[in-house]
Amino acid sequence: MKIRITYFLALLLTVSMISCGEEEDDNMMSTSNSALAGTWKAQSFGGSVNTSSEFGGMAVTTMANIDGKNLDYTLNMTDDSFTTNGSYDIDISLIAQGMTTMTSDQYTNVSGDGTYTSSGNQLMITGQFFELEVNGVPVMSGSGPQTATYNISGDILTVSQNEQSNSTQGGTVFTNETTFISMWQKQ
């Protein structure tokens, strides 16, 4: 059990660092954000975080699958900023060294804000659309800019984020691959 908790804590430590440290590109050409402006209601969100590292002389691989449920959550976008408000539940399946742990959490009265720019179908987001924690530990950090792609089809906005990062913490090298997709319906 102690090893399982160690793997879980190692995953949470690395996942909480994945959005930090990238520099914003000052040369990024902004396009009109008017298509994004408005109120969007969350229809679905989910993703995965795959982490590999060497921990205590042992190779450690973890995978977390996150699935949003019971969504009563809105994203309000202006031409350059956003706010979020509402509630949702998440189910997390954590697989570490062949052991699976399941957990669920409820988020009520969630609110947040941030800024964004767009260029083509690319978004540069400062802040986060969803708050995700496990036992009080953030799964993703909202600090620093994050890059995502988006598509609008009719009244449905799809936002996809795929990132890979390497980091070193206390002499341990972590490799993270993160994929998140959220779908929103314009209100």
C-alpha positions as CSV (number, residue, x, y, z in Angstrom):
1,M,0.0,0.0,0.0
2,K,2.9,2.4,0.8
3,I,4.3,1.8,-2.7
4,R,0.9,2.6,-4.3
5,I,0.7,5.9,-2.3
6,T,4.2,6.8,-3.3
7,Y,3.4,6.2,-7.0
8,F,0.2,8.2,-6.6
9,L,2.0,11.1,-5.0
10,A,4.7,11.0,-7.6
11,L,2.1,11.3,-10.3
12,L,0.3,14.2,-8.6
13,L,3.6,16.0,-8.2
14,T,4.5,15.7,-11.8
15,V,1.1,16.4,-13.2
16,S,0.8,19.6,-11.2
17,M,4.0,20.9,-12.9
18,I,3.0,20.2,-16.5
19,S,1.5,23.6,-17.3
20,C,4.3,25.7,-15.8
21,G,7.4,27.1,-17.4
22,E,6.5,27.9,-21.0
23,E,7.2,31.3,-22.3
24,E,4.5,33.2,-24.1
25,D,5.3,34.0,-27.7
26,D,5.1,37.8,-28.1
27,N,5.1,37.4,-31.9
28,M,1.9,35.4,-31.9
29,M,-0.5,37.0,-34.4
30,S,-3.9,37.5,-32.9
31,T,-7.1,37.0,-34.9
32,S,-10.6,38.1,-34.1
33,N,-12.0,36.2,-31.1
34,S,-15.6,37.2,-31.8
35,A,-16.5,33.6,-32.8
36,L,-15.5,32.5,-29.3
37,A,-17.2,35.3,-27.5
38,G,-20.4,34.3,-25.7
39,T,-21.7,31.8,-23.1
40,W,-20.8,28.1,-23.6
41,K,-22.3,25.3,-21.5
42,A,-20.0,22.3,-20.9
43,Q,-21.2,19.1,-22.6
44,S,-18.2,16.8,-21.8
45,F,-14.6,16.9,-20.8
46,G,-12.0,14.2,-20.2
47,G,-8.4,13.3,-20.7
48,S,-5.4,11.4,-19.7
49,V,-2.0,12.1,-18.2
50,N,0.8,9.6,-18.8
51,T,3.9,9.9,-16.7
52,S,7.2,7.9,-16.8
53,S,10.1,8.3,-14.5
54,E,12.8,6.6,-12.6
55,F,12.0,6.7,-8.9
56,G,14.3,5.1,-6.3
57,G,16.2,3.2,-9.0
58,M,12.9,1.8,-10.4
59,A,11.2,2.7,-13.6
60,V,7.7,4.1,-12.7
61,T,4.9,4.5,-15.2
62,T,1.6,6.0,-14.3
63,M,-1.5,6.8,-16.3
64,A,-4.5,8.8,-15.1
65,N,-7.8,8.9,-17.0
66,I,-10.1,11.7,-16.0
67,D,-13.8,11.9,-17.0
68,G,-16.2,14.7,-16.3
69,K,-19.8,13.9,-15.2
70,N,-23.0,15.7,-14.1
71,L,-21.9,18.9,-15.8
72,D,-23.7,22.1,-14.8
73,Y,-20.9,24.4,-15.8
74,T,-20.5,27.5,-18.1
75,L,-17.7,29.3,-19.8
76,N,-18.3,33.0,-20.6
77,M,-15.8,34.4,-23.1
78,T,-15.3,38.0,-24.1
79,D,-12.9,39.0,-27.0
80,D,-9.8,38.4,-24.7
81,S,-10.9,37.0,-21.3
82,F,-13.1,34.3,-19.8
83,T,-14.8,33.3,-16.6
84,T,-16.1,29.9,-15.5
85,N,-19.0,29.1,-13.1
86,G,-20.9,26.1,-12.0
87,S,-20.4,22.5,-10.8
88,Y,-19.3,19.1,-12.1
89,D,-18.1,15.7,-10.9
90,I,-15.0,13.8,-12.0
91,D,-14.0,10.1,-12.0
92,I,-10.3,9.3,-12.0
93,S,-8.8,6.0,-12.8
94,L,-5.1,5.9,-11.8
95,I,-3.0,3.0,-13.1
96,A,0.5,2.7,-11.6
97,Q,2.8,-0.3,-12.1
98,G,-0.2,-2.5,-12.9
99,M,-2.3,-1.4,-9.9
100,T,-5.5,0.5,-10.5
101,T,-7.1,3.0,-8.1
102,M,-10.5,4.7,-8.7
103,T,-11.6,7.9,-7.1
104,S,-14.4,10.4,-7.7
105,D,-14.8,14.0,-6.6
106,Q,-17.6,16.7,-6.7
107,Y,-16.9,20.3,-7.5
108,T,-19.6,22.8,-6.5
109,N,-19.7,26.6,-6.7
110,V,-16.6,26.5,-8.9
111,S,-15.6,29.9,-10.5
112,G,-12.5,31.0,-12.3
113,D,-11.1,33.4,-14.8
114,G,-8.3,34.0,-17.2
115,T,-7.3,35.5,-20.5
116,Y,-6.7,34.1,-24.0
117,T,-5.6,35.0,-27.5
118,S,-6.2,33.1,-30.7
119,S,-4.4,32.6,-33.9
120,G,-6.1,30.5,-36.5
121,N,-7.4,27.5,-34.6
122,Q,-4.8,27.9,-31.8
123,L,-5.6,29.3,-28.3
124,M,-3.0,30.6,-25.8
125,I,-4.8,30.4,-22.4
126,T,-3.6,31.9,-19.2
127,G,-5.8,30.4,-16.4
128,Q,-7.8,27.2,-16.7
129,F,-11.3,26.2,-17.8
130,F,-11.6,23.4,-15.2
131,E,-10.4,23.0,-11.6
132,L,-9.1,19.5,-11.0
133,E,-7.9,18.3,-7.6
134,V,-7.4,14.9,-6.0
135,N,-7.4,15.0,-2.2
136,G,-6.7,18.7,-2.3
137,V,-3.7,18.4,-4.7
138,P,-4.1,20.2,-8.0
139,V,-4.0,17.8,-11.0
140,M,-3.2,20.7,-13.4
141,S,-1.7,24.0,-12.7
142,G,-3.4,27.2,-14.1
143,S,-0.3,29.3,-13.9
144,G,1.5,30.1,-17.1
145,P,0.2,30.0,-20.6
146,Q,-1.2,26.8,-22.1
147,T,-1.6,26.1,-25.8
148,A,-4.8,24.4,-27.1
149,T,-6.5,24.0,-30.4
150,Y,-10.2,24.7,-31.0
151,N,-12.9,24.0,-33.5
152,I,-16.4,25.5,-33.8
153,S,-19.0,23.4,-35.7
154,G,-22.5,24.9,-35.6
155,D,-23.0,25.8,-31.9
156,I,-20.4,23.3,-30.6
157,L,-17.0,24.4,-29.4
158,T,-14.3,21.7,-29.0
159,V,-11.1,22.5,-27.2
160,S,-8.2,20.0,-27.4
161,Q,-5.0,20.3,-25.4
162,N,-2.0,17.9,-26.1
163,E,1.2,18.6,-24.3
164,Q,4.5,16.8,-23.7
165,S,7.0,18.0,-21.1
166,N,10.1,16.8,-19.4
167,S,11.0,18.0,-15.9
168,T,13.5,17.2,-13.2
169,Q,12.6,17.2,-9.5
170,G,15.1,16.2,-6.9
171,G,17.2,14.5,-9.5
172,T,14.3,12.5,-10.9
173,V,13.5,13.1,-14.6
174,F,9.7,13.0,-15.4
175,T,8.2,12.7,-18.9
176,N,4.6,13.7,-19.1
177,E,2.1,13.4,-22.0
178,T,-1.2,15.2,-21.3
179,T,-4.3,15.1,-23.5
180,F,-7.6,16.9,-22.6
181,I,-10.7,17.5,-24.7
182,S,-13.7,19.5,-23.7
183,M,-16.9,20.2,-25.7
184,W,-19.2,23.2,-25.1
185,Q,-22.5,24.3,-26.6
186,K,-23.2,27.9,-27.2
187,Q,-26.1,29.3,-25.2
